[in-house]
Amino acid sequence: MRELRERHPLPAGRRGLPDADKLLAVVLHDAAALRGHAAAAEAEGSN
C-alpha cells in the first residue's frame, strides 16, 4: 500500500477530479482524502 500511495499522492483538492480518482484517493489515503491535503500530511506521518 505504501508504494501505491507514493505513486498516487493525495491530490491538492477534490474539485474537478473524476469519480474514479476520488475513489482511489479514499482507498489509498483513507479519511485524509475526505478532509483535505493538510490532514493527509499528518496521516502519512503517523503511518
C-alpha distance matrix in Angstrom:
0.0 3.8 5.4 5.1 6.2 8.6 9.9 10.4 11.7 13.3 16.8 19.9 21.2 21.0 24.5 25.0 21.5 21.6 20.5 17.7 16.2 16.7 15.0 11.9 12.1 12.6 9.8 7.1 9.5 11.5 15.2 15.0 15.0 18.2 19.9 19.6 18.4 20.1 18.4 15.0 16.0 17.1 14.0 11.9 14.7 14.6 11.1
3.8 0.0 3.8 5.4 5.1 6.2 8.7 9.8 10.3 12.4 15.9 18.7 20.6 21.1 24.6 25.3 22.0 22.7 22.1 19.5 17.4 17.9 16.9 13.6 12.9 13.9 11.9 8.5 9.8 12.4 15.7 14.7 15.1 18.6 19.6 18.8 17.0 18.3 17.1 13.5 13.7 15.0 12.4 9.6 12.1 12.6 9.3
5.4 3.8 0.0 3.8 5.4 5.1 6.3 8.6 10.1 13.0 16.1 19.1 21.2 21.6 24.9 25.0 21.7 22.1 22.0 19.1 16.9 18.2 17.4 13.8 13.6 15.4 13.4 10.0 12.0 15.0 18.4 17.2 16.9 20.5 21.8 20.6 18.5 20.3 19.6 15.8 15.9 17.8 15.6 12.5 15.0 16.1 12.9
5.1 5.4 3.8 0.0 3.8 5.4 5.1 6.0 8.4 10.9 13.7 17.1 18.7 18.7 21.9 21.8 18.4 18.6 18.3 15.3 13.3 14.7 13.8 10.1 10.4 12.4 10.3 7.3 9.9 12.9 16.3 15.5 14.5 18.0 19.8 18.6 17.1 19.4 18.6 14.8 15.7 17.8 15.4 12.9 16.0 17.0 14.0
6.2 5.1 5.4 3.8 0.0 3.8 5.5 5.0 5.6 7.8 11.1 14.1 16.0 16.4 19.8 20.3 17.1 18.0 17.7 15.4 12.8 13.5 13.2 9.8 8.7 10.7 9.6 5.9 7.1 10.6 13.7 12.2 11.6 15.3 16.6 15.3 13.5 15.6 14.9 11.1 11.9 14.2 11.9 9.4 12.8 14.0 11.6
8.6 6.2 5.1 5.4 3.8 0.0 3.8 5.5 5.6 9.0 11.8 14.5 17.0 18.1 21.2 21.5 18.5 19.7 20.1 17.8 14.9 16.0 16.3 12.8 11.6 14.1 13.3 9.6 10.4 14.1 16.8 14.8 14.2 18.0 18.8 16.9 14.4 16.3 16.3 12.6 12.4 15.0 13.6 10.4 13.1 15.1 12.9
9.9 8.7 6.3 5.1 5.5 3.8 0.0 3.8 6.2 9.7 11.7 14.8 17.0 17.6 20.4 20.0 16.9 17.7 18.5 15.8 13.1 15.1 15.3 11.7 11.4 14.4 13.5 10.3 12.0 15.6 18.4 16.6 15.2 18.9 20.3 18.2 16.0 18.5 18.7 15.0 15.3 18.2 16.7 13.8 16.7 18.7 16.4
10.4 9.8 8.6 6.0 5.0 5.5 3.8 0.0 3.8 6.6 8.4 11.9 13.6 13.9 16.8 16.6 13.4 14.4 15.0 12.7 9.6 11.3 12.0 8.5 7.8 11.2 10.9 8.1 9.5 13.0 15.5 13.8 11.9 15.5 17.1 15.1 13.2 16.2 16.3 12.7 13.8 16.8 15.2 13.0 16.4 18.2 16.3
11.7 10.3 10.1 8.4 5.6 5.6 6.2 3.8 0.0 3.8 6.2 9.1 11.4 12.6 15.6 16.2 13.5 15.3 16.0 14.5 11.0 11.7 13.0 10.2 7.9 11.1 11.7 8.7 8.5 12.2 14.0 11.5 10.1 13.8 14.6 12.2 9.9 12.6 13.1 9.6 10.3 13.6 12.5 10.5 13.7 15.9 14.7
13.3 12.4 13.0 10.9 7.8 9.0 9.7 6.6 3.8 0.0 3.8 6.5 8.3 9.5 12.8 14.0 11.6 13.8 14.2 13.4 9.9 9.5 11.3 9.4 6.1 8.9 10.7 8.4 7.0 10.2 11.2 8.6 6.7 10.3 11.0 8.6 6.8 10.0 10.3 7.2 9.0 12.1 11.1 10.2 13.5 15.4 14.8
16.8 15.9 16.1 13.7 11.1 11.8 11.7 8.4 6.2 3.8 0.0 3.8 5.4 6.9 9.7 10.7 8.8 11.7 12.9 12.8 9.1 8.9 11.7 10.5 7.6 10.6 13.0 11.4 10.2 12.9 13.3 10.7 8.1 10.8 11.6 8.5 7.1 10.8 12.0 9.7 11.3 14.6 14.3 13.6 16.7 18.8 18.5
19.9 18.7 19.1 17.1 14.1 14.5 14.8 11.9 9.1 6.5 3.8 0.0 3.8 7.2 9.2 11.0 10.4 13.9 15.2 15.9 12.3 11.5 14.6 14.0 10.8 13.2 16.0 14.5 12.6 14.9 14.4 11.3 9.4 11.3 10.9 7.3 5.5 8.8 11.0 9.8 11.0 14.1 14.7 14.5 17.0 19.3 19.8
21.2 20.6 21.2 18.7 16.0 17.0 17.0 13.6 11.4 8.3 5.4 3.8 0.0 3.8 5.7 8.3 8.2 11.7 12.8 14.2 11.1 9.6 13.0 13.4 10.5 12.3 15.6 15.0 13.1 14.6 13.6 11.3 8.7 9.5 9.7 6.7 7.0 10.4 11.9 11.3 13.3 15.9 16.1 16.6 19.4 21.1 21.6
21.0 21.1 21.6 18.7 16.4 18.1 17.6 13.9 12.6 9.5 6.9 7.2 3.8 0.0 3.8 6.3 5.6 8.7 9.3 11.2 8.8 6.7 10.3 11.5 9.2 10.6 14.0 14.3 13.0 13.9 13.0 11.7 8.3 8.5 10.0 8.2 9.6 13.1 13.7 12.9 15.6 18.0 17.5 18.2 21.3 22.6 22.7
24.5 24.6 24.9 21.9 19.8 21.2 20.4 16.8 15.6 12.8 9.7 9.2 5.7 3.8 0.0 3.8 5.6 8.7 10.1 12.8 10.8 9.3 13.0 14.4 12.7 14.1 17.4 17.9 16.8 17.6 16.5 15.3 12.1 11.7 12.9 11.1 12.5 15.8 16.8 16.4 18.8 21.3 21.1 21.8 24.7 26.2 26.4
25.0 25.3 25.0 21.8 20.3 21.5 20.0 16.6 16.2 14.0 10.7 11.0 8.3 6.3 3.8 0.0 3.8 6.5 9.1 11.5 9.9 9.7 13.2 14.4 13.5 15.5 18.2 18.7 18.3 19.5 19.0 17.9 14.4 14.5 16.2 14.3 15.2 18.7 19.8 18.8 21.2 23.9 23.5 23.7 26.9 28.5 28.3
21.5 22.0 21.7 18.4 17.1 18.5 16.9 13.4 13.5 11.6 8.8 10.4 8.2 5.6 5.6 3.8 0.0 3.8 6.4 8.1 6.1 6.4 9.8 10.7 10.2 12.4 14.8 15.4 15.4 16.7 16.8 16.0 12.2 13.0 15.2 13.5 14.2 18.0 18.6 17.1 19.6 22.3 21.4 21.4 24.8 26.2 25.6
21.6 22.7 22.1 18.6 18.0 19.7 17.7 14.4 15.3 13.8 11.7 13.9 11.7 8.7 8.7 6.5 3.8 0.0 3.8 5.4 5.4 6.5 8.8 10.1 10.9 12.8 14.5 15.7 16.5 17.5 18.0 17.8 14.0 14.6 17.5 16.3 17.3 21.0 21.2 19.5 22.2 24.8 23.4 23.4 26.9 28.1 27.0
20.5 22.1 22.0 18.3 17.7 20.1 18.5 15.0 16.0 14.2 12.9 15.2 12.8 9.3 10.1 9.1 6.4 3.8 0.0 3.8 5.4 5.0 6.2 8.6 9.9 10.7 12.3 14.3 15.2 15.4 16.0 16.5 12.8 13.0 16.3 16.0 17.5 21.1 20.6 18.9 22.1 24.2 22.4 22.8 26.4 27.0 25.9
17.7 19.5 19.1 15.3 15.4 17.8 15.8 12.7 14.5 13.4 12.8 15.9 14.2 11.2 12.8 11.5 8.1 5.4 3.8 0.0 3.8 5.4 5.1 6.2 8.7 10.0 10.5 12.2 14.0 14.7 16.1 16.7 13.1 14.2 17.6 17.1 18.0 21.7 21.0 18.8 21.7 24.0 21.8 21.7 25.5 26.1 24.5
16.2 17.4 16.9 13.3 12.8 14.9 13.1 9.6 11.0 9.9 9.1 12.3 11.1 8.8 10.8 9.9 6.1 5.4 5.4 3.8 0.0 3.8 5.4 5.0 6.2 8.7 9.8 10.5 11.8 13.3 14.6 14.4 10.7 12.5 15.5 14.3 14.7 18.5 18.2 15.8 18.5 21.0 19.2 18.9 22.6 23.6 22.2
16.7 17.9 18.2 14.7 13.5 16.0 15.1 11.3 11.7 9.5 8.9 11.5 9.6 6.7 9.3 9.7 6.4 6.5 5.0 5.4 3.8 0.0 3.8 5.4 5.1 6.4 8.7 10.0 10.3 11.0 11.6 11.7 8.0 9.0 12.2 11.7 12.9 16.5 15.8 14.0 17.1 19.2 17.4 17.8 21.4 22.1 21.1
15.0 16.9 17.4 13.8 13.2 16.3 15.3 12.0 13.0 11.3 11.7 14.6 13.0 10.3 13.0 13.2 9.8 8.8 6.2 5.1 5.4 3.8 0.0 3.8 5.4 5.2 6.2 8.6 9.9 9.9 11.2 12.3 9.1 10.1 13.7 13.9 15.2 18.5 17.2 15.1 18.4 20.1 17.6 18.0 21.7 21.8 20.4
11.9 13.6 13.8 10.1 9.8 12.8 11.7 8.5 10.2 9.4 10.5 14.0 13.4 11.5 14.4 14.4 10.7 10.1 8.6 6.2 5.0 5.4 3.8 0.0 3.8 5.4 5.1 6.1 8.3 9.5 11.9 12.2 9.3 11.6 14.7 14.3 14.7 17.9 16.8 14.1 16.9 18.9 16.4 16.0 19.8 20.2 18.4
12.1 12.9 13.6 10.4 8.7 11.6 11.4 7.8 7.9 6.1 7.6 10.8 10.5 9.2 12.7 13.5 10.2 10.9 9.9 8.7 6.2 5.1 5.4 3.8 0.0 3.8 5.5 5.3 5.6 7.4 9.2 8.8 5.8 8.6 11.4 10.6 10.9 14.1 13.1 10.4 13.4 15.4 13.2 13.1 16.8 17.5 16.2
12.6 13.9 15.4 12.4 10.7 14.1 14.4 11.2 11.1 8.9 10.6 13.2 12.3 10.6 14.1 15.5 12.4 12.8 10.7 10.0 8.7 6.4 5.2 5.4 3.8 0.0 3.8 5.5 5.3 4.8 6.5 7.6 5.2 7.0 10.2 10.8 12.0 14.7 12.8 10.6 14.1 15.3 12.6 13.4 17.0 16.9 15.7
9.8 11.9 13.4 10.3 9.6 13.3 13.5 10.9 11.7 10.7 13.0 16.0 15.6 14.0 17.4 18.2 14.8 14.5 12.3 10.5 9.8 8.7 6.2 5.1 5.5 3.8 0.0 3.8 5.9 5.7 8.8 10.1 8.6 10.6 13.6 14.2 14.9 17.4 15.3 12.7 15.8 16.8 13.7 13.8 17.5 17.0 15.0
7.1 8.5 10.0 7.3 5.9 9.6 10.3 8.1 8.7 8.4 11.4 14.5 15.0 14.3 17.9 18.7 15.4 15.7 14.3 12.2 10.5 10.0 8.6 6.1 5.3 5.5 3.8 0.0 3.8 5.9 9.4 9.5 8.4 11.5 13.7 13.5 13.3 15.6 13.9 10.7 13.1 14.6 11.5 10.8 14.5 14.6 12.4
9.5 9.8 12.0 9.9 7.1 10.4 12.0 9.5 8.5 7.0 10.2 12.6 13.1 13.0 16.8 18.3 15.4 16.5 15.2 14.0 11.8 10.3 9.9 8.3 5.6 5.3 5.9 3.8 0.0 3.8 6.5 5.8 5.7 8.9 10.4 10.4 10.2 12.2 10.2 7.1 9.9 11.1 8.2 8.3 12.0 12.1 10.8
11.5 12.4 15.0 12.9 10.6 14.1 15.6 13.0 12.2 10.2 12.9 14.9 14.6 13.9 17.6 19.5 16.7 17.5 15.4 14.7 13.3 11.0 9.9 9.5 7.4 4.8 5.7 5.9 3.8 0.0 3.8 5.5 6.0 7.7 9.6 10.9 11.9 13.4 10.6 8.7 12.0 12.1 8.9 10.3 13.6 12.7 11.7
15.2 15.7 18.4 16.3 13.7 16.8 18.4 15.5 14.0 11.2 13.3 14.4 13.6 13.0 16.5 19.0 16.8 18.0 16.0 16.1 14.6 11.6 11.2 11.9 9.2 6.5 8.8 9.4 6.5 3.8 0.0 3.8 5.3 5.2 6.5 8.8 10.7 11.9 8.8 8.2 11.8 11.5 9.0 11.5 14.2 13.3 13.4
15.0 14.7 17.2 15.5 12.2 14.8 16.6 13.8 11.5 8.6 10.7 11.3 11.3 11.7 15.3 17.9 16.0 17.8 16.5 16.7 14.4 11.7 12.3 12.2 8.8 7.6 10.1 9.5 5.8 5.5 3.8 0.0 3.8 5.3 5.1 6.0 7.1 8.3 5.4 4.5 8.2 8.5 6.7 9.0 11.8 11.8 12.3
15.0 15.1 16.9 14.5 11.6 14.2 15.2 11.9 10.1 6.7 8.1 9.4 8.7 8.3 12.1 14.4 12.2 14.0 12.8 13.1 10.7 8.0 9.1 9.3 5.8 5.2 8.6 8.4 5.7 6.0 5.3 3.8 0.0 3.8 5.6 5.6 7.1 9.7 8.1 6.6 10.3 11.6 10.0 11.3 14.5 15.0 15.0
18.2 18.6 20.5 18.0 15.3 18.0 18.9 15.5 13.8 10.3 10.8 11.3 9.5 8.5 11.7 14.5 13.0 14.6 13.0 14.2 12.5 9.0 10.1 11.6 8.6 7.0 10.6 11.5 8.9 7.7 5.2 5.3 3.8 0.0 3.8 5.8 8.8 10.9 9.0 9.0 12.7 13.4 12.0 14.2 17.0 17.0 17.4
19.9 19.6 21.8 19.8 16.6 18.8 20.3 17.1 14.6 11.0 11.6 10.9 9.7 10.0 12.9 16.2 15.2 17.5 16.3 17.6 15.5 12.2 13.7 14.7 11.4 10.2 13.6 13.7 10.4 9.6 6.5 5.1 5.6 3.8 0.0 3.8 7.2 8.1 6.2 7.7 10.9 11.1 10.8 13.3 15.6 15.8 17.0
19.6 18.8 20.6 18.6 15.3 16.9 18.2 15.1 12.2 8.6 8.5 7.3 6.7 8.2 11.1 14.3 13.5 16.3 16.0 17.1 14.3 11.7 13.9 14.3 10.6 10.8 14.2 13.5 10.4 10.9 8.8 6.0 5.6 5.8 3.8 0.0 3.8 5.8 5.8 6.5 9.2 10.6 10.9 12.6 14.9 16.0 17.2
18.4 17.0 18.5 17.1 13.5 14.4 16.0 13.2 9.9 6.8 7.1 5.5 7.0 9.6 12.5 15.2 14.2 17.3 17.5 18.0 14.7 12.9 15.2 14.7 10.9 12.0 14.9 13.3 10.2 11.9 10.7 7.1 7.1 8.8 7.2 3.8 0.0 3.8 5.5 5.0 6.5 9.0 9.9 10.6 12.8 14.7 15.8
20.1 18.3 20.3 19.4 15.6 16.3 18.5 16.2 12.6 10.0 10.8 8.8 10.4 13.1 15.8 18.7 18.0 21.0 21.1 21.7 18.5 16.5 18.5 17.9 14.1 14.7 17.4 15.6 12.2 13.4 11.9 8.3 9.7 10.9 8.1 5.8 3.8 0.0 3.8 5.4 5.4 6.8 8.9 10.2 11.3 13.2 15.2
18.4 17.1 19.6 18.6 14.9 16.3 18.7 16.3 13.1 10.3 12.0 11.0 11.9 13.7 16.8 19.8 18.6 21.2 20.6 21.0 18.2 15.8 17.2 16.8 13.1 12.8 15.3 13.9 10.2 10.6 8.8 5.4 8.1 9.0 6.2 5.8 5.5 3.8 0.0 3.8 5.4 5.2 6.3 8.7 10.1 11.0 12.9
15.0 13.5 15.8 14.8 11.1 12.6 15.0 12.7 9.6 7.2 9.7 9.8 11.3 12.9 16.4 18.8 17.1 19.5 18.9 18.8 15.8 14.0 15.1 14.1 10.4 10.6 12.7 10.7 7.1 8.7 8.2 4.5 6.6 9.0 7.7 6.5 5.0 5.4 3.8 0.0 3.8 5.3 4.9 6.1 8.6 9.9 10.9
16.0 13.7 15.9 15.7 11.9 12.4 15.3 13.8 10.3 9.0 11.3 11.0 13.3 15.6 18.8 21.2 19.6 22.2 22.1 21.7 18.5 17.1 18.4 16.9 13.4 14.1 15.8 13.1 9.9 12.0 11.8 8.2 10.3 12.7 10.9 9.2 6.5 5.4 5.4 3.8 0.0 3.8 5.5 5.2 6.4 8.9 10.4
17.1 15.0 17.8 17.8 14.2 15.0 18.2 16.8 13.6 12.1 14.6 14.1 15.9 18.0 21.3 23.9 22.3 24.8 24.2 24.0 21.0 19.2 20.1 18.9 15.4 15.3 16.8 14.6 11.1 12.1 11.5 8.5 11.6 13.4 11.1 10.6 9.0 6.8 5.2 5.3 3.8 0.0 3.8 5.5 5.2 6.6 9.2
14.0 12.4 15.6 15.4 11.9 13.6 16.7 15.2 12.5 11.1 14.3 14.7 16.1 17.5 21.1 23.5 21.4 23.4 22.4 21.8 19.2 17.4 17.6 16.4 13.2 12.6 13.7 11.5 8.2 8.9 9.0 6.7 10.0 12.0 10.8 10.9 9.9 8.9 6.3 4.9 5.5 3.8 0.0 3.8 5.4 5.2 6.7
11.9 9.6 12.5 12.9 9.4 10.4 13.8 13.0 10.5 10.2 13.6 14.5 16.6 18.2 21.8 23.7 21.4 23.4 22.8 21.7 18.9 17.8 18.0 16.0 13.1 13.4 13.8 10.8 8.3 10.3 11.5 9.0 11.3 14.2 13.3 12.6 10.6 10.2 8.7 6.1 5.2 5.5 3.8 0.0 3.8 5.5 5.5
14.7 12.1 15.0 16.0 12.8 13.1 16.7 16.4 13.7 13.5 16.7 17.0 19.4 21.3 24.7 26.9 24.8 26.9 26.4 25.5 22.6 21.4 21.7 19.8 16.8 17.0 17.5 14.5 12.0 13.6 14.2 11.8 14.5 17.0 15.6 14.9 12.8 11.3 10.1 8.6 6.4 5.2 5.4 3.8 0.0 3.8 5.7
14.6 12.6 16.1 17.0 14.0 15.1 18.7 18.2 15.9 15.4 18.8 19.3 21.1 22.6 26.2 28.5 26.2 28.1 27.0 26.1 23.6 22.1 21.8 20.2 17.5 16.9 17.0 14.6 12.1 12.7 13.3 11.8 15.0 17.0 15.8 16.0 14.7 13.2 11.0 9.9 8.9 6.6 5.2 5.5 3.8 0.0 3.8
11.1 9.3 12.9 14.0 11.6 12.9 16.4 16.3 14.7 14.8 18.5 19.8 21.6 22.7 26.4 28.3 25.6 27.0 25.9 24.5 22.2 21.1 20.4 18.4 16.2 15.7 15.0 12.4 10.8 11.7 13.4 12.3 15.0 17.4 17.0 17.2 15.8 15.2 12.9 10.9 10.4 9.2 6.7 5.5 5.7 3.8 0.0
